[in-house]
């Protein structure tokens, strides 16, 4: 039985197969015949709010022939203190798989261990592998391969850049993390991911001069609201704006995993100039996640 709890749960070769599957599923969307989840019910346990992740997974499960069952924290005894291992053992006897969006990486790993059903990380504080799958698909569509230099700008120690670092180690593309020292990933984590070639710097202009992809995320992630003022002040100089775009190659693609807070991590001007890419990236959550679902049930 396979899970996707973190990027490293799949090998580089398996990620390439998932992306190839996403290309196929995107091209064949709307045509009958691809129903690997036929007769299955998948629980969607969301303890964090969501737009793109919830919609894309609900639609994706249905399009693969299955039935999604959405459960928020307030819908479950889990929200009233039931141990996650007990919830997992109950659901594991009833549903066929689980998609979980929560805070703790430990919780999702415990759920997978006790439920004994395929489990997908739809975001934790540590990783966001489904987002990176969609991002890689978007880059592959634009450039035709996955050799591009990606530059992540902002909080380089949160879940999205952590998954980017793992992806770089697995797939071997160049990655730069441009962040203030207090928001940089640790050397230990870089080594653990096999991503010793990932460059980490606080020199933003130098970071983007050879970048093919400029990528940003919110400065204040869910659960970090109490640190909001401090974070916004520390990260203010790491905005994607016209001045930064002038320092990057002309072909550089701008990506944002959304929601975007214009005027903070990215200006409205740059966002709108690259809106087609950003919303294609959002759409690709559907196709990449369908491919992940199919991969897990067929493995």
C-alpha positions in Angstrom: 0.0 0.0 0.0 1.3 3.4 -0.9 0.8 6.9 0.6 1.7 10.4 -0.4 2.6 12.0 2.9 5.7 13.9 1.7 7.5 14.4 -1.6 10.1 11.7 -0.7 7.4 9.0 -0.6 7.8 8.7 -4.3 11.1 8.3 -6.2 12.1 10.7 -8.9 11.1 8.1 -11.5 7.7 7.7 -9.9 7.1 11.5 -9.9 7.9 11.6 -13.6 5.3 8.8 -14.1 2.8 10.8 -12.1 3.4 13.9 -14.2 3.1 11.9 -17.4 -0.2 10.5 -16.1 -1.4 14.1 -15.3 -0.7 15.1 -18.9 -2.7 12.1 -20.1 -5.6 12.8 -17.7 -5.7 16.5 -18.6 -5.9 15.7 -22.3 -8.6 13.1 -21.8 -10.7 15.1 -19.4 -14.4 14.6 -20.1 -14.0 11.4 -22.0 -15.3 8.1 -20.5 -13.2 5.2 -19.5 -10.7 6.2 -16.8 -12.4 5.2 -13.5 -9.8 3.7 -11.1 -11.8 4.8 -8.1 -15.1 3.2 -9.2 -17.0 2.0 -6.2 -14.7 3.7 -3.7 -15.4 6.4 -1.1 -12.6 8.7 -0.1 -12.7 10.7 3.1 -11.5 14.3 2.9 -10.5 15.4 6.4 -9.8 19.1 6.4 -8.8 20.8 9.7 -7.5 23.9 7.7 -9.6 26.0 5.4 -9.2 25.5 1.7 -10.5 26.6 -1.8 -8.3 25.0 -4.5 -7.3 21.9 -2.6 -10.9 21.0 -1.6 -12.5 21.7 -5.0 -9.8 20.0 -7.0 -9.8 16.9 -4.9 -13.6 16.6 -4.7 -13.9 17.0 -8.5 -10.9 14.7 -9.1 -12.3 11.9 -7.0 -15.6 12.1 -8.8 -14.0 12.2 -12.2 -12.1 9.1 -11.4 -15.3 7.3 -10.5 -15.2 7.6 -6.7 -17.3 9.4 -4.1 -15.7 12.1 -1.9 -16.9 12.5 1.7 -15.9 15.9 3.1 -15.3 16.1 6.9 -14.2 19.2 8.7 -12.9 19.2 12.3 -16.3 20.3 13.6 -18.0 17.4 11.9 -15.9 14.8 13.7 -15.1 13.6 17.2 -11.5 14.3 16.2 -12.4 18.0 16.7 -13.5 17.2 20.3 -10.4 15.4 21.3 -10.7 11.8 20.0 -7.1 10.4 19.3 -6.3 10.5 15.6 -5.3 6.8 15.7 -8.9 5.9 16.8 -10.4 8.0 14.1 -8.0 6.3 11.7 -9.0 2.8 12.7 -12.7 3.5 12.3 -12.4 5.2 8.9 -9.9 2.5 7.7 -12.7 -0.1 8.1 -15.3 2.0 6.2 -13.7 4.2 3.4 -11.1 3.3 0.8 -8.7 6.2 1.1 -8.1 9.5 2.9 -7.1 13.0 1.9 -6.0 15.1 4.9 -5.3 18.8 5.3 -4.1 19.5 8.8 -1.4 21.2 10.9 0.9 18.4 12.1 2.9 16.1 9.9 3.0 13.6 12.7 -0.8 13.4 12.8 -1.1 12.5 9.1 1.7 9.9 9.4 -0.1 8.4 12.5 -3.4 8.3 10.5 -1.8 6.4 7.6 -0.2 3.9 10.0 -3.4 3.1 11.9 -5.9 3.4 9.1 -4.1 1.1 6.7 -5.7 2.8 3.7 -4.0 5.0 1.1 -3.5 8.5 2.6 -2.7 11.8 0.8 -1.2 14.9 2.4 -3.4 17.8 1.2 -1.2 20.2 3.2 0.5 20.1 6.6 2.8 22.6 8.3 5.8 20.6 7.0 4.9 19.7 3.4 2.6 20.4 0.5 3.4 17.7 -2.1 0.2 18.0 -4.1 1.0 21.7 -4.8 4.4 20.9 -6.0 3.1 18.2 -8.3 0.8 20.8 -9.9 3.7 23.3 -10.1 6.0 20.8 -11.8 3.3 20.0 -14.3 2.9 23.7 -15.1 6.7 24.1 -15.6 6.9 21.0 -17.8 4.0 22.4 -19.9 5.8 25.7 -20.4 9.3 24.6 -21.0 9.0 20.9 -22.1 11.1 19.5 -19.3 12.1 19.8 -15.7 15.6 21.3 -15.9 14.7 24.8 -15.2 16.2 26.9 -12.4 13.5 27.6 -9.8 13.9 30.5 -7.4 11.6 30.4 -4.3 11.3 33.9 -2.7 10.0 34.7 0.8 9.7 32.3 3.8 12.1 29.6 2.7 11.4 27.4 5.7 7.6 26.8 5.4 5.8 23.8 3.8 5.9 24.8 0.1 9.7 25.5 -0.1 10.4 22.4 2.0 8.5 20.3 -0.6 10.4 22.2 -3.4 13.7 21.3 -1.8 12.7 17.6 -1.7 11.6 17.8 -5.3 14.9 19.3 -6.3 16.7 16.4 -4.6 14.5 13.8 -6.3 14.5 15.3 -9.8 17.8 17.0 -9.9 16.8 20.5 -11.1 18.5 23.7 -9.8 16.8 25.5 -6.9 17.5 28.7 -5.1 15.9 29.7 -1.9 16.0 33.5 -1.4 15.0 34.4 2.1 16.2 36.4 5.1 18.5 34.4 7.4 15.8 33.7 10.0 13.5 32.3 7.3 16.0 30.0 5.6 15.9 26.1 5.7 18.4 24.4 7.9 21.5 22.8 6.5 20.3 19.6 8.2 17.1 19.6 6.2 18.9 20.2 3.0 21.2 17.3 3.6 18.3 15.1 4.7 16.6 15.8 1.3 19.7 15.0 -0.7 19.5 18.5 -2.0 23.1 19.7 -1.3 23.1 21.5 -4.6 20.2 23.8 -3.5 21.5 27.3 -3.1 20.3 29.4 -0.1 20.9 33.2 -0.1 19.5 36.4 1.3 20.7 38.3 -1.9 17.5 38.5 -3.8 18.8 40.3 -6.9 21.6 37.8 -7.3 19.2 34.9 -6.7 16.9 35.7 -9.7 19.5 36.7 -12.3 19.6 33.2 -13.9 16.2 32.0 -12.7 13.6 30.5 -15.1 10.9 30.5 -12.5 10.2 33.0 -9.8 7.9 31.5 -7.1 6.4 33.0 -4.1 3.8 32.2 -1.4 2.1 34.2 1.4 4.3 35.7 4.0 1.9 34.8 6.8 0.8 31.1 6.5 -2.3 29.6 8.2 -1.5 29.2 11.9 1.2 31.9 11.8 -1.2 34.9 12.2 0.2 35.8 15.7 3.6 36.4 14.0 2.0 38.4 11.2 3.5 41.9 11.9 7.0 40.5 12.5 6.8 38.4 9.4 5.6 41.2 7.1 8.3 43.5 8.4 11.1 40.9 7.9 10.0 39.7 4.5 9.0 43.1 3.0 12.1 43.3 0.9 11.4 39.9 -0.7 8.5 41.0 -2.9 8.2 40.1 -6.5 7.8 43.5 -8.2 8.8 45.3 -11.4 12.3 46.0 -10.1 12.9 42.3 -9.3 11.5 41.2 -12.7 13.9 43.6 -14.4 16.8 41.7 -12.7 15.5 38.3 -13.9 15.8 36.9 -17.5 13.1 38.1 -19.9 11.6 34.6 -20.2 11.2 34.1 -16.4 7.8 32.7 -15.4 6.1 33.9 -12.2 4.2 31.3 -10.1 2.2 31.7 -6.9 0.4 28.9 -5.1 -2.5 31.2 -4.0 -4.2 32.8 -2.3 -2.2 35.9 -3.1 -2.0 39.0 -1.0 -1.2 41.7 -3.5 1.0 44.5 -2.3 2.8 42.1 0.1 4.6 39.1 -1.5 3.7 40.2 -5.0 2.5 43.4 -6.6 -0.8 43.6 -8.4 1.0 44.7 -11.6 3.2 41.6 -11.7 0.4 39.2 -10.6 -1.9 40.4 -13.4 0.9 40.2 -16.0 1.4 36.5 -15.1 -2.2 35.7 -14.2 -2.6 33.1 -16.9 0.3 31.1 -15.6 -0.8 31.4 -12.0 -4.3 30.2 -12.7 -3.1 27.4 -15.0 -1.0 26.4 -12.0 -4.2 26.4 -9.9 -6.1 24.3 -12.5 -3.3 21.8 -12.7 -4.0 20.9 -9.1 -6.9 18.9 -10.5 -4.9 17.0 -13.1 -1.9 16.3 -10.9 -4.0 15.1 -8.0 -6.0 12.8 -10.2 -2.8 11.3 -11.4 -1.6 10.9 -7.7 -4.9 9.2 -6.8 -4.6 6.8 -9.8 -1.0 6.1 -9.0 -1.7 5.2 -5.4 -4.6 2.8 -6.1 -2.8 1.1 -8.9 0.5 0.7 -7.2 
